[in-house]
Amino acid sequence: MENITWMDISFNSITKVKSDWIEQLPNLCTLHLHANQISKLSDIKRLSSCKKLRSLTLCGNPVAENKHYRNMILYYISNVVQLDFGA
């Protein structure tokens, strides 16, 4: 799985981002997780270990309803330059 650079796992009722599968994706640059059931910012923080991650979508998850969601994501995962299909 270390060669995967792009992954779309949207619309899968995912509730957690697990560290064990993140560790298996060291070259991940784009991750689409929109329209799932992720509700905790702590799950999103785990993505900070993906040092090559540049594009991330989380819209449609309960966590995205947080007032400061965008700022928190960009703070914890500072290498992301595109969040939720925007700049």
URVEN-V687598 format. One record per helix or strand of 2 or more residues. SS is the DSSP state (helix for helix, strand for strand). FROM is the first residue (numbers start at 1). LEN is the number of residues. Records with the same first field share a line. If there is no record, write none. Layout:
SS->FROM-LEN + FROM-LEN
This chain:
strand->6-3 + 30-3 + 55-3 + 82-2
helix->19-5 + 41-9 + 62-4 + 69-8
